[in-house]
Amino acid sequence: MSRIVLGCILTLVAAGIGLFWWQGPAEVEAAAPPPSLISLAGEAPDPENLPTVDPGDLEGPAPPEASELTKEQRRFFRYDRNRDWRITRSEMLSTRSDAFRKLDKDGNNLLTFEEWAVTTVEKFEGADANGDRELSPGEFATTKPKRTRTRRCNC
């Protein structure tokens, strides 16, 4: 019985310490008061006597220049999604996940031969325009994967 009472008391003490520790960092110190409009001499500044500067003589810093990426760097960054200069396995496979999902008809993340065969037959029948169950060079050219080009800003 004394162990139970002692356990309850220790639990309450630990909860109290945790509560005070948790709320302690949340307290915000009082900020400095905002600067007053009255100067050190005790006068308010006159808005008509403010100093002026002619910005015509000033020259700002040069704007940063974008570095031109090589073809290989652009290809690398297509896979390196988080730009850490390392391609992980999941980043490498992410480009193929949409194509895999299209083939995986039942959505169980397993591609069976039947799922692949159905898609292949549908693609063949769609390309076979005259229905002779043979693809001519012109019909075969229609099976070429369509490249989607994203337009880049030429700013």
C-alpha positions in Angstrom: 0.0 0.0 0.0 2.8 2.4 0.8 4.4 1.7 -2.6 1.2 2.8 -4.3 1.0 6.0 -2.2 4.7 6.7 -2.8 4.2 6.1 -6.6 1.3 8.5 -6.7 3.2 11.2 -4.9 6.2 10.8 -7.1 4.0 10.9 -10.2 2.4 14.2 -9.0 5.8 15.7 -8.3 7.1 14.7 -11.7 4.0 16.1 -13.4 4.4 19.4 -11.5 8.0 19.7 -12.4 7.2 18.9 -16.0 4.4 21.5 -16.1 6.6 24.3 -14.7 9.5 23.3 -17.1 7.1 23.2 -20.1 5.6 26.6 -19.3 8.9 28.2 -18.3 10.4 28.8 -21.8 7.0 30.0 -23.1 7.1 33.1 -21.0 8.0 36.2 -23.1 10.1 38.9 -21.7 8.7 42.4 -21.8 10.0 44.1 -24.9 11.7 47.4 -25.0 9.3 50.3 -25.2 8.9 51.8 -28.7 11.0 54.9 -29.4 9.3 58.1 -28.6 8.8 60.8 -31.1 10.3 63.3 -28.8 14.1 63.7 -29.3 16.6 63.9 -26.5 16.3 67.7 -26.5 12.6 67.3 -25.7 11.3 68.5 -29.0 9.2 66.7 -31.6 10.9 66.5 -35.0 9.6 68.9 -37.7 8.5 66.9 -40.7 9.4 69.7 -43.1 13.0 69.9 -41.9 13.9 66.3 -42.6 17.2 65.7 -44.4 17.0 64.8 -48.1 19.4 62.9 -50.3 19.6 62.9 -54.1 19.7 59.2 -55.1 21.0 60.2 -58.6 24.6 59.9 -57.5 24.3 56.7 -55.6 25.0 53.3 -57.2 23.7 50.1 -55.7 25.3 46.7 -55.8 25.4 44.7 -59.0 22.6 42.1 -59.4 23.6 38.5 -58.9 24.2 36.6 -62.1 22.8 33.1 -62.7 25.3 30.5 -63.6 24.6 28.5 -66.7 24.2 24.8 -66.0 25.7 22.2 -68.2 23.5 19.6 -69.9 24.8 17.0 -67.4 24.0 19.2 -64.4 20.5 19.8 -65.6 20.0 16.1 -66.0 21.5 15.5 -62.5 19.1 18.0 -60.9 16.1 16.4 -62.6 16.7 13.5 -60.1 18.2 15.4 -57.2 14.9 16.9 -55.9 16.3 18.4 -52.7 19.4 19.9 -54.3 21.8 18.3 -51.8 24.2 17.1 -54.6 23.3 13.5 -53.8 20.7 11.3 -55.5 19.1 8.8 -53.2 17.4 5.7 -54.4 13.9 7.1 -53.8 14.8 10.2 -55.8 16.0 8.1 -58.6 12.9 6.0 -58.6 10.5 8.9 -58.2 10.6 9.8 -61.8 9.3 6.3 -62.8 6.6 6.1 -60.1 3.8 7.7 -62.3 4.5 5.3 -65.1 4.4 2.4 -62.6 1.1 3.6 -61.2 -0.4 3.7 -64.7 0.6 0.0 -65.2 -0.5 -1.1 -61.7 -4.2 -1.4 -62.4 -5.3 -2.9 -59.1 -3.2 -0.5 -57.0 -1.5 -3.1 -54.8 2.1 -1.8 -55.7 2.8 -5.1 -57.4 3.1 -5.3 -61.2 1.9 -8.7 -62.4 2.5 -10.0 -65.9 -1.2 -9.7 -66.6 -1.3 -6.0 -65.8 1.7 -5.4 -68.0 0.3 -7.6 -70.8 -3.1 -5.8 -70.8 -1.4 -2.4 -71.1 0.8 -3.6 -73.9 -2.0 -5.2 -75.8 -4.1 -2.0 -75.4 -1.1 0.0 -76.7 -0.7 -2.4 -79.7 -4.4 -2.3 -80.6 -4.4 1.5 -80.4 -1.5 1.7 -82.8 -2.8 -0.9 -85.2 -5.0 1.5 -87.2 -6.0 -0.9 -90.0 -6.6 -3.9 -87.7 -4.4 -6.4 -89.5 -2.7 -7.3 -86.2 0.6 -6.1 -87.6 2.3 -2.7 -87.2 3.7 -0.9 -90.2 6.5 1.5 -89.7 4.0 4.4 -89.7 1.8 2.7 -87.1 4.8 1.8 -85.0 5.9 5.5 -85.0 2.7 6.3 -83.1 3.8 4.2 -80.2 6.8 6.5 -79.5 6.5 8.0 -76.0 5.4 11.5 -76.0 7.9 13.9 -74.5 6.4 16.6 -72.4 8.6 19.6 -72.4 8.2 22.1 -69.7 8.8 25.7 -70.7 11.5 27.4 -68.8 11.5 31.0 -68.2 13.9 32.9 -70.5 14.1 35.9 -68.3 
